[in-house]
Amino acid sequence: MKGYIFLPAFLVLIVGCETGPEGYGRIKLEAFDTPPPQAVEHIYLTVTEVSVHSSDNGWKTLIDSVTTYDFLELINGATAVLCDVTLKSGHYTQMRLTVADTNEIIVNGETYPLVVPSGVETGVKLNLDFTVEEDELIEILVDFDASKSIT
């Protein structure tokens, strides 16, 4: 059984005030999950890089560390912070989540590989449109809906 995961199922942008270095704001990316189908016990997704794109500067890497998340732990209000960094003020149009090729799903005690199309090569691209202003916080919440995202 091979599965495919398509992120995101839903996005919310929230802007608030925050102090930081001159000419910089802050971006925080969090993920959460809706309750999965009954037979799914774990969804392990390993994020290797988070990047943003601006037309002025191209792609900018926000984090490049390898972290594995069990998305089934991210329900009922629980979230995981994928990144929380300062970012140069400016307009951004895309975010990219690059994942490892070691993702897994456990269904009824059986482990299966979880394939993310283009996830390892170019990452999962999220088309966003946001502007980071000096001393502002941009908070992006990614809702992963396993019942709609995995086949």
VMD Tcl script that builds the backbone (N, CA, C; Angstrom):
set m [mol new atoms 453]
animate dup $m
set s [atomselect $m all]
$s set {name element resname resid chain x y z} {
  {N N MET 1 A 0.848 -1.186 0.000}
  {CA C MET 1 A 0.000 0.000 0.000}
  {C C MET 1 A 0.880 1.231 0.000}
  {N N LYS 2 A 0.755 2.053 -1.011}
  {CA C LYS 2 A 1.473 3.315 -1.036}
  {C C LYS 2 A 0.470 4.430 -0.864}
  {N N GLY 3 A 0.855 5.467 -0.134}
  {CA C GLY 3 A -0.041 6.591 0.079}
  {C C GLY 3 A 0.581 7.873 -0.410}
  {N N TYR 4 A -0.247 8.840 -0.650}
  {CA C TYR 4 A 0.214 10.149 -1.073}
  {C C TYR 4 A -0.346 11.190 -0.128}
  {N N ILE 5 A 0.482 12.123 0.238}
  {CA C ILE 5 A 0.072 13.174 1.147}
  {C C ILE 5 A 0.141 14.497 0.387}
  {N N PHE 6 A -0.875 15.278 0.514}
  {CA C PHE 6 A -0.905 16.572 -0.158}
  {C C PHE 6 A -1.112 17.651 0.895}
  {N N LEU 7 A -0.091 18.459 1.164}
  {CA C LEU 7 A -0.191 19.553 2.117}
  {C C LEU 7 A -0.448 20.828 1.356}
  {N N PRO 8 A -1.125 21.761 1.813}
  {CA C PRO 8 A -1.946 21.745 3.009}
  {C C PRO 8 A -3.388 21.507 2.649}
  {N N ALA 9 A -4.148 21.148 3.608}
  {CA C ALA 9 A -5.578 21.036 3.404}
  {C C ALA 9 A -6.235 22.390 3.669}
  {N N PHE 10 A -5.607 23.236 4.496}
  {CA C PHE 10 A -6.205 24.500 4.884}
  {C C PHE 10 A -5.128 25.413 5.429}
  {N N LEU 11 A -5.177 26.688 5.131}
  {CA C LEU 11 A -4.209 27.664 5.636}
  {C C LEU 11 A -4.912 28.839 6.295}
  {N N VAL 12 A -4.308 29.360 7.359}
  {CA C VAL 12 A -4.809 30.560 8.012}
  {C C VAL 12 A -3.620 31.473 8.270}
  {N N LEU 13 A -3.748 32.741 7.955}
  {CA C LEU 13 A -2.706 33.723 8.245}
  {C C LEU 13 A -3.196 34.641 9.354}
  {N N ILE 14 A -2.333 34.863 10.344}
  {CA C ILE 14 A -2.662 35.762 11.432}
  {C C ILE 14 A -1.495 36.733 11.581}
  {N N VAL 15 A -1.776 38.012 11.653}
  {CA C VAL 15 A -0.723 39.019 11.790}
  {C C VAL 15 A -0.853 39.666 13.159}
  {N N GLY 16 A 0.270 39.844 13.839}
  {CA C GLY 16 A 0.293 40.511 15.131}
  {C C GLY 16 A 1.551 41.334 15.263}
  {N N CYS 17 A 1.706 42.026 16.358}
  {CA C CYS 17 A 2.892 42.862 16.570}
  {C C CYS 17 A 3.970 42.089 17.316}
  {N N GLU 18 A 5.203 42.394 16.986}
  {CA C GLU 18 A 6.352 41.720 17.586}
  {C C GLU 18 A 7.566 42.614 17.372}
  {N N THR 19 A 8.457 42.686 18.327}
  {CA C THR 19 A 9.671 43.464 18.122}
  {C C THR 19 A 10.789 42.544 17.668}
  {N N GLY 20 A 11.713 43.071 16.867}
  {CA C GLY 20 A 12.833 42.289 16.353}
  {C C GLY 20 A 13.892 43.216 15.807}
  {N N PRO 21 A 14.906 42.676 15.130}
  {CA C PRO 21 A 15.960 43.515 14.566}
  {C C PRO 21 A 15.385 44.485 13.543}
  {N N GLU 22 A 16.028 45.629 13.382}
  {CA C GLU 22 A 15.570 46.638 12.433}
  {C C GLU 22 A 15.510 46.065 11.020}
  {N N GLY 23 A 14.408 46.314 10.333}
  {CA C GLY 23 A 14.227 45.822 8.972}
  {C C GLY 23 A 13.767 44.376 8.890}
  {N N TYR 24 A 13.455 43.785 10.041}
  {CA C TYR 24 A 13.033 42.382 10.073}
  {C C TYR 24 A 11.725 42.238 10.826}
  {N N GLY 25 A 10.969 41.247 10.417}
  {CA C GLY 25 A 9.793 40.808 11.144}
  {C C GLY 25 A 10.052 39.373 11.562}
  {N N ARG 26 A 9.008 38.684 11.942}
  {CA C ARG 26 A 9.157 37.299 12.377}
  {C C ARG 26 A 8.097 36.463 11.694}
  {N N ILE 27 A 8.477 35.244 11.311}
  {CA C ILE 27 A 7.523 34.315 10.713}
  {C C ILE 27 A 7.511 33.042 11.540}
  {N N LYS 28 A 6.312 32.554 11.812}
  {CA C LYS 28 A 6.152 31.335 12.600}
  {C C LYS 28 A 5.211 30.423 11.827}
  {N N LEU 29 A 5.654 29.202 11.574}
  {CA C LEU 29 A 4.874 28.208 10.857}
  {C C LEU 29 A 4.549 27.072 11.809}
  {N N GLU 30 A 3.253 26.785 11.967}
  {CA C GLU 30 A 2.810 25.704 12.830}
  {C C GLU 30 A 1.930 24.750 12.043}
  {N N ALA 31 A 1.965 23.487 12.422}
  {CA C ALA 31 A 1.141 22.473 11.769}
  {C C ALA 31 A 0.249 21.813 12.815}
  {N N PHE 32 A -0.936 21.404 12.363}
  {CA C PHE 32 A -1.830 20.616 13.203}
  {C C PHE 32 A -2.614 19.678 12.304}
  {N N ASP 33 A -3.349 18.761 12.893}
  {CA C ASP 33 A -4.035 17.723 12.134}
  {C C ASP 33 A -5.468 17.598 12.621}
  {N N THR 34 A -6.334 17.216 11.713}
  {CA C THR 34 A -7.694 16.864 12.095}
  {C C THR 34 A -7.691 15.380 12.466}
  {N N PRO 35 A -8.646 14.915 13.236}
  {CA C PRO 35 A -8.657 13.490 13.593}
  {C C PRO 35 A -8.651 12.609 12.344}
  {N N PRO 36 A -7.829 11.552 12.351}
  {CA C PRO 36 A -7.662 10.694 11.174}
  {C C PRO 36 A -8.732 9.607 11.105}
  {N N PRO 37 A -8.741 8.858 10.004}
  {CA C PRO 37 A -9.593 7.661 9.949}
  {C C PRO 37 A -9.210 6.711 11.089}
  {N N GLN 38 A -10.144 5.904 11.560}
  {CA C GLN 38 A -9.940 5.078 12.752}
  {C C GLN 38 A -8.746 4.139 12.682}
  {N N ALA 39 A -8.447 3.547 11.555}
  {CA C ALA 39 A -7.398 2.538 11.470}
  {C C ALA 39 A -5.987 3.137 11.467}
  {N N VAL 40 A -5.857 4.430 11.229}
  {CA C VAL 40 A -4.537 5.075 11.160}
  {C C VAL 40 A -4.035 5.336 12.572}
  {N N GLU 41 A -2.833 4.820 12.883}
  {CA C GLU 41 A -2.263 4.941 14.225}
  {C C GLU 41 A -1.184 6.016 14.308}
  {N N HIS 42 A -0.390 6.167 13.240}
  {CA C HIS 42 A 0.679 7.176 13.210}
  {C C HIS 42 A 0.876 7.645 11.777}
  {N N ILE 43 A 1.236 8.912 11.641}
  {CA C ILE 43 A 1.650 9.477 10.358}
  {C C ILE 43 A 2.954 10.214 10.631}
  {N N TYR 44 A 4.064 9.606 10.236}
  {CA C TYR 44 A 5.378 10.192 10.468}
  {C C TYR 44 A 5.827 10.926 9.211}
  {N N LEU 45 A 6.045 12.228 9.345}
  {CA C LEU 45 A 6.494 13.064 8.247}
  {C C LEU 45 A 7.763 13.782 8.686}
  {N N THR 46 A 8.833 13.626 7.896}
  {CA C THR 46 A 10.117 14.239 8.223}
  {C C THR 46 A 10.347 15.456 7.344}
  {N N VAL 47 A 10.378 16.633 7.966}
  {CA C VAL 47 A 10.619 17.896 7.269}
  {C C VAL 47 A 12.109 18.175 7.308}
  {N N THR 48 A 12.697 18.461 6.140}
  {CA C THR 48 A 14.138 18.726 6.058}
  {C C THR 48 A 14.460 20.190 5.789}
  {N N GLU 49 A 13.493 20.932 5.245}
  {CA C GLU 49 A 13.747 22.343 4.947}
  {C C GLU 49 A 12.430 23.091 4.809}
  {N N VAL 50 A 12.423 24.337 5.279}
  {CA C VAL 50 A 11.317 25.254 5.058}
  {C C VAL 50 A 11.905 26.498 4.421}
  {N N SER 51 A 11.344 26.925 3.278}
  {CA C SER 51 A 11.842 28.086 2.543}
  {C C SER 51 A 10.676 28.979 2.148}
  {N N VAL 52 A 10.980 30.246 1.885}
  {CA C VAL 52 A 9.991 31.182 1.360}
  {C C VAL 52 A 10.552 31.820 0.099}
  {N N HIS 53 A 9.647 32.306 -0.749}
  {CA C HIS 53 A 10.064 32.907 -2.019}
  {C C HIS 53 A 9.553 34.342 -2.124}
  {N N SER 54 A 10.447 35.220 -2.579}
  {CA C SER 54 A 10.050 36.582 -2.916}
  {C C SER 54 A 10.535 36.864 -4.330}
  {N N SER 55 A 9.793 37.704 -5.053}
  {CA C SER 55 A 10.194 38.017 -6.430}
  {C C SER 55 A 11.496 38.812 -6.453}
  {N N ASP 56 A 11.798 39.525 -5.373}
  {CA C ASP 56 A 13.041 40.314 -5.316}
  {C C ASP 56 A 14.271 39.465 -5.027}
  {N N ASN 57 A 14.144 38.474 -4.155}
  {CA C ASN 57 A 15.318 37.727 -3.682}
  {C C ASN 57 A 15.292 36.238 -3.969}
  {N N GLY 58 A 14.264 35.713 -4.623}
  {CA C GLY 58 A 14.197 34.279 -4.889}
  {C C GLY 58 A 13.901 33.511 -3.618}
  {N N TRP 59 A 14.407 32.267 -3.540}
  {CA C TRP 59 A 14.150 31.393 -2.398}
  {C C TRP 59 A 15.093 31.702 -1.248}
  {N N LYS 60 A 14.563 31.747 -0.031}
  {CA C LYS 60 A 15.322 31.965 1.195}
  {C C LYS 60 A 14.998 30.824 2.148}
  {N N THR 61 A 16.021 30.085 2.587}
  {CA C THR 61 A 15.835 28.983 3.519}
  {C C THR 61 A 15.626 29.526 4.928}
  {N N LEU 62 A 14.544 29.089 5.568}
  {CA C LEU 62 A 14.268 29.495 6.941}
  {C C LEU 62 A 14.848 28.502 7.935}
  {N N ILE 63 A 14.694 27.212 7.651}
  {CA C ILE 63 A 15.317 26.162 8.463}
  {C C ILE 63 A 15.785 25.060 7.526}
  {N N ASP 64 A 16.851 24.378 7.919}
  {CA C ASP 64 A 17.331 23.239 7.131}
  {C C ASP 64 A 17.772 22.104 8.044}
  {N N SER 65 A 17.000 21.890 9.094}
  {CA C SER 65 A 17.286 20.791 10.008}
  {C C SER 65 A 16.247 19.688 9.804}
  {N N VAL 66 A 16.638 18.469 10.099}
  {CA C VAL 66 A 15.767 17.309 9.890}
  {C C VAL 66 A 14.979 17.042 11.170}
  {N N THR 67 A 13.651 17.125 11.076}
  {CA C THR 67 A 12.794 16.861 12.224}
  {C C THR 67 A 11.618 16.004 11.779}
  {N N THR 68 A 11.353 14.934 12.537}
  {CA C THR 68 A 10.225 14.052 12.236}
  {C C THR 68 A 9.083 14.365 13.183}
  {N N TYR 69 A 7.897 14.477 12.603}
  {CA C TYR 69 A 6.687 14.766 13.370}
  {C C TYR 69 A 5.708 13.618 13.194}
  {N N ASP 70 A 5.036 13.254 14.277}
  {CA C ASP 70 A 3.920 12.323 14.192}
  {C C ASP 70 A 2.671 13.188 14.163}
  {N N PHE 71 A 2.089 13.337 12.978}
  {CA C PHE 71 A 0.967 14.246 12.827}
  {C C PHE 71 A -0.258 13.829 13.626}
  {N N LEU 72 A -0.309 12.580 14.067}
  {CA C LEU 72 A -1.447 12.166 14.888}
  {C C LEU 72 A -1.342 12.668 16.322}
  {N N GLU 73 A -0.183 13.213 16.686}
  {CA C GLU 73 A -0.051 13.864 17.984}
  {C C GLU 73 A -0.516 15.315 17.921}
  {N N LEU 74 A -0.844 15.786 16.718}
  {CA C LEU 74 A -1.189 17.197 16.515}
  {C C LEU 74 A -2.686 17.382 16.298}
  {N N ILE 75 A -3.476 16.826 17.203}
  {CA C ILE 75 A -4.932 16.981 17.119}
  {C C ILE 75 A -5.435 17.579 18.423}
  {N N ASN 76 A -6.690 17.972 18.443}
  {CA C ASN 76 A -7.324 18.538 19.638}
  {C C ASN 76 A -6.575 19.745 20.196}
  {N N GLY 77 A -6.150 20.636 19.295}
  {CA C GLY 77 A -5.500 21.877 19.712}
  {C C GLY 77 A -3.988 21.824 19.789}
  {N N ALA 78 A -3.380 20.649 19.683}
  {CA C ALA 78 A -1.913 20.547 19.725}
  {C C ALA 78 A -1.331 20.963 18.377}
  {N N THR 79 A -0.223 21.683 18.407}
  {CA C THR 79 A 0.474 22.084 17.186}
  {C C THR 79 A 1.956 21.781 17.322}
  {N N ALA 80 A 2.647 21.761 16.186}
  {CA C ALA 80 A 4.100 21.643 16.157}
  {C C ALA 80 A 4.639 22.868 15.436}
  {N N VAL 81 A 5.637 23.498 16.008}
  {CA C VAL 81 A 6.262 24.656 15.375}
  {C C VAL 81 A 7.299 24.140 14.389}
  {N N LEU 82 A 7.042 24.349 13.094}
  {CA C LEU 82 A 7.992 23.928 12.060}
  {C C LEU 82 A 9.120 24.924 11.912}
  {N N CYS 83 A 8.848 26.196 12.142}
  {CA C CYS 83 A 9.901 27.208 12.192}
  {C C CYS 83 A 9.374 28.436 12.901}
  {N N ASP 84 A 10.286 29.176 13.503}
  {CA C ASP 84 A 9.983 30.443 14.175}
  {C C ASP 84 A 11.256 31.266 14.086}
  {N N VAL 85 A 11.357 32.093 13.048}
  {CA C VAL 85 A 12.602 32.808 12.747}
  {C C VAL 85 A 12.315 34.250 12.364}
  {N N THR 86 A 13.358 35.073 12.418}
  {CA C THR 86 A 13.241 36.421 11.880}
  {C C THR 86 A 13.421 36.343 10.374}
  {N N LEU 87 A 12.776 37.256 9.686}
  {CA C LEU 87 A 12.797 37.262 8.232}
  {C C LEU 87 A 12.804 38.704 7.766}
  {N N LYS 88 A 13.627 38.983 6.767}
  {CA C LYS 88 A 13.741 40.336 6.241}
  {C C LYS 88 A 12.381 40.831 5.770}
  {N N SER 89 A 12.085 42.078 6.080}
  {CA C SER 89 A 10.833 42.677 5.635}
  {C C SER 89 A 10.722 42.575 4.121}
  {N N GLY 90 A 9.522 42.321 3.638}
  {CA C GLY 90 A 9.306 42.224 2.201}
  {C C GLY 90 A 8.065 41.414 1.880}
  {N N HIS 91 A 7.790 41.303 0.588}
  {CA C HIS 91 A 6.622 40.584 0.098}
  {C C HIS 91 A 7.029 39.174 -0.320}
  {N N TYR 92 A 6.285 38.175 0.120}
  {CA C TYR 92 A 6.568 36.778 -0.167}
  {C C TYR 92 A 5.335 36.135 -0.801}
  {N N THR 93 A 5.580 35.213 -1.748}
  {CA C THR 93 A 4.472 34.635 -2.502}
  {C C THR 93 A 4.358 33.115 -2.379}
  {N N GLN 94 A 5.390 32.458 -1.887}
  {CA C GLN 94 A 5.343 31.002 -1.765}
  {C C GLN 94 A 6.125 30.535 -0.547}
  {N N MET 95 A 5.735 29.374 -0.059}
  {CA C MET 95 A 6.493 28.680 0.974}
  {C C MET 95 A 6.701 27.263 0.467}
  {N N ARG 96 A 7.844 26.691 0.805}
  {CA C ARG 96 A 8.153 25.336 0.351}
  {C C ARG 96 A 8.550 24.494 1.555}
  {N N LEU 97 A 7.916 23.322 1.687}
  {CA C LEU 97 A 8.273 22.346 2.719}
  {C C LEU 97 A 8.914 21.164 2.018}
  {N N THR 98 A 10.204 20.969 2.246}
  {CA C THR 98 A 10.909 19.832 1.672}
  {C C THR 98 A 10.917 18.725 2.714}
  {N N VAL 99 A 10.631 17.502 2.269}
  {CA C VAL 99 A 10.552 16.376 3.189}
  {C C VAL 99 A 11.534 15.278 2.780}
  {N N ALA 100 A 11.841 14.422 3.731}
  {CA C ALA 100 A 12.720 13.277 3.473}
  {C C ALA 100 A 11.938 12.181 2.755}
  {N N ASP 101 A 12.648 11.163 2.326}
  {CA C ASP 101 A 11.980 10.027 1.664}
  {C C ASP 101 A 11.739 8.877 2.645}
  {N N THR 102 A 11.739 9.174 3.935}
  {CA C THR 102 A 11.562 8.156 4.975}
  {C C THR 102 A 10.223 8.265 5.690}
  {N N ASN 103 A 9.252 8.917 5.090}
  {CA C ASN 103 A 7.954 9.118 5.722}
  {C C ASN 103 A 7.184 7.806 5.784}
  {N N GLU 104 A 6.386 7.658 6.855}
  {CA C GLU 104 A 5.663 6.402 7.061}
  {C C GLU 104 A 4.263 6.655 7.598}
  {N N ILE 105 A 3.399 5.690 7.332}
  {CA C ILE 105 A 2.071 5.671 7.923}
  {C C ILE 105 A 1.873 4.290 8.533}
  {N N ILE 106 A 1.274 4.248 9.716}
  {CA C ILE 106 A 1.006 2.968 10.377}
  {C C ILE 106 A -0.506 2.799 10.466}
  {N N VAL 107 A -0.976 1.723 9.835}
  {CA C VAL 107 A -2.404 1.419 9.777}
  {C C VAL 107 A -2.600 0.004 10.301}
  {N N ASN 108 A -3.434 -0.141 11.323}
  {CA C ASN 108 A -3.704 -1.454 11.924}
  {C C ASN 108 A -2.419 -2.210 12.251}
  {N N GLY 109 A -1.423 -1.517 12.774}
  {CA C GLY 109 A -0.159 -2.139 13.174}
  {C C GLY 109 A 0.824 -2.388 12.049}
  {N N GLU 110 A 0.454 -2.133 10.814}
  {CA C GLU 110 A 1.332 -2.335 9.651}
  {C C GLU 110 A 1.934 -0.999 9.221}
  {N N THR 111 A 3.244 -1.009 8.955}
  {CA C THR 111 A 3.944 0.200 8.519}
  {C C THR 111 A 4.070 0.210 7.004}
  {N N TYR 112 A 3.728 1.346 6.398}
  {CA C TYR 112 A 3.806 1.526 4.950}
  {C C TYR 112 A 4.570 2.804 4.641}
  {N N PRO 113 A 5.305 2.833 3.515}
  {CA C PRO 113 A 5.956 4.084 3.121}
  {C C PRO 113 A 4.905 5.123 2.743}
  {N N LEU 114 A 5.168 6.357 3.086}
  {CA C LEU 114 A 4.274 7.456 2.750}
  {C C LEU 114 A 5.000 8.334 1.736}
  {N N VAL 115 A 4.525 8.327 0.510}
  {CA C VAL 115 A 5.177 9.026 -0.591}
  {C C VAL 115 A 4.600 10.428 -0.715}
  {N N VAL 116 A 5.472 11.421 -0.789}
  {CA C VAL 116 A 5.064 12.806 -0.988}
  {C C VAL 116 A 5.555 13.211 -2.375}
  {N N PRO 117 A 4.649 13.306 -3.355}
  {CA C PRO 117 A 5.080 13.654 -4.709}
  {C C PRO 117 A 5.868 14.957 -4.725}
  {N N SER 118 A 7.058 14.925 -5.300}
  {CA C SER 118 A 7.976 16.072 -5.406}
  {C C SER 118 A 8.471 16.579 -4.062}
  {N N GLY 119 A 8.099 15.915 -2.988}
  {CA C GLY 119 A 8.468 16.379 -1.650}
  {C C GLY 119 A 9.953 16.399 -1.382}
  {N N VAL 120 A 10.683 15.411 -1.920}
  {CA C VAL 120 A 12.126 15.323 -1.698}
  {C C VAL 120 A 12.874 16.249 -2.646}
  {N N GLU 121 A 12.426 16.311 -3.904}
  {CA C GLU 121 A 13.147 17.083 -4.924}
  {C C GLU 121 A 12.911 18.583 -4.806}
  {N N THR 122 A 11.680 19.010 -4.933}
  {CA C THR 122 A 11.379 20.444 -4.958}
  {C C THR 122 A 10.521 20.888 -3.789}
  {N N GLY 123 A 10.048 19.960 -2.996}
  {CA C GLY 123 A 9.231 20.301 -1.851}
  {C C GLY 123 A 7.776 20.516 -2.216}
  {N N VAL 124 A 6.952 20.557 -1.196}
  {CA C VAL 124 A 5.539 20.851 -1.352}
  {C C VAL 124 A 5.411 22.363 -1.313}
  {N N LYS 125 A 4.926 22.956 -2.399}
  {CA C LYS 125 A 4.833 24.412 -2.478}
  {C C LYS 125 A 3.451 24.880 -2.055}
  {N N LEU 126 A 3.448 25.869 -1.183}
  {CA C LEU 126 A 2.221 26.497 -0.717}
  {C C LEU 126 A 2.175 27.887 -1.334}
  {N N ASN 127 A 1.180 28.152 -2.158}
  {CA C ASN 127 A 1.044 29.478 -2.750}
  {C C ASN 127 A 0.410 30.400 -1.724}
  {N N LEU 128 A 1.204 31.334 -1.257}
  {CA C LEU 128 A 0.770 32.294 -0.253}
  {C C LEU 128 A 1.006 33.691 -0.805}
  {N N ASP 129 A 0.480 34.674 -0.150}
  {CA C ASP 129 A 0.703 36.052 -0.536}
  {C C ASP 129 A 0.692 36.867 0.751}
  {N N PHE 130 A 1.897 37.144 1.278}
  {CA C PHE 130 A 1.960 37.880 2.534}
  {C C PHE 130 A 3.150 38.822 2.520}
  {N N THR 131 A 3.039 39.857 3.329}
  {CA C THR 131 A 4.104 40.844 3.452}
  {C C THR 131 A 4.568 40.852 4.893}
  {N N VAL 132 A 5.879 40.722 5.085}
  {CA C VAL 132 A 6.482 40.813 6.404}
  {C C VAL 132 A 6.879 42.268 6.612}
  {N N GLU 133 A 6.307 42.878 7.622}
  {CA C GLU 133 A 6.637 44.259 7.980}
  {C C GLU 133 A 7.569 44.236 9.180}
  {N N GLU 134 A 8.354 45.279 9.311}
  {CA C GLU 134 A 9.256 45.392 10.451}
  {C C GLU 134 A 8.445 45.310 11.747}
  {N N ASP 135 A 8.947 44.544 12.693}
  {CA C ASP 135 A 8.344 44.374 14.017}
  {C C ASP 135 A 6.964 43.714 13.996}
  {N N GLU 136 A 6.645 42.966 12.954}
  {CA C GLU 136 A 5.393 42.227 12.907}
  {C C GLU 136 A 5.665 40.728 12.953}
  {N N LEU 137 A 4.666 39.997 13.402}
  {CA C LEU 137 A 4.704 38.536 13.407}
  {C C LEU 137 A 3.710 38.034 12.384}
  {N N ILE 138 A 4.171 37.208 11.463}
  {CA C ILE 138 A 3.298 36.504 10.533}
  {C C ILE 138 A 3.219 35.078 11.047}
  {N N GLU 139 A 2.015 34.621 11.370}
  {CA C GLU 139 A 1.833 33.268 11.868}
  {C C GLU 139 A 1.019 32.502 10.840}
  {N N ILE 140 A 1.575 31.401 10.368}
  {CA C ILE 140 A 0.916 30.573 9.363}
  {C C ILE 140 A 0.613 29.223 9.997}
  {N N LEU 141 A -0.658 28.837 9.951}
  {CA C LEU 141 A -1.085 27.556 10.494}
  {C C LEU 141 A -1.440 26.639 9.335}
  {N N VAL 142 A -0.835 25.470 9.299}
  {CA C VAL 142 A -1.112 24.491 8.244}
  {C C VAL 142 A -1.924 23.368 8.862}
  {N N ASP 143 A -3.134 23.199 8.362}
  {CA C ASP 143 A -4.025 22.140 8.834}
  {C C ASP 143 A -3.870 20.953 7.884}
  {N N PHE 144 A -3.332 19.868 8.398}
  {CA C PHE 144 A -3.153 18.647 7.616}
  {C C PHE 144 A -4.358 17.769 7.870}
  {N N ASP 145 A -5.105 17.461 6.827}
  {CA C ASP 145 A -6.294 16.635 6.965}
  {C C ASP 145 A -6.002 15.263 6.363}
  {N N ALA 146 A -5.652 14.295 7.216}
  {CA C ALA 146 A -5.250 12.965 6.755}
  {C C ALA 146 A -6.337 12.285 5.923}
  {N N SER 147 A -7.588 12.449 6.300}
  {CA C SER 147 A -8.658 11.764 5.574}
  {C C SER 147 A -8.793 12.270 4.142}
  {N N LYS 148 A -8.377 13.503 3.870}
  {CA C LYS 148 A -8.440 14.067 2.520}
  {C C LYS 148 A -7.101 14.018 1.811}
  {N N SER 149 A -6.011 13.863 2.555}
  {CA C SER 149 A -4.677 14.002 1.977}
  {C C SER 149 A -3.961 12.696 1.675}
  {N N ILE 150 A -4.404 11.611 2.258}
  {CA C ILE 150 A -3.723 10.332 2.056}
  {C C ILE 150 A -4.646 9.372 1.339}
  {N N THR 151 A -4.114 8.768 0.266}
  {CA C THR 151 A -4.878 7.748 -0.445}
  {C C THR 151 A -4.071 6.475 -0.514}
}
mol reanalyze $m
mol bondsrecalc $m
mol representation Tube
mol addrep $m
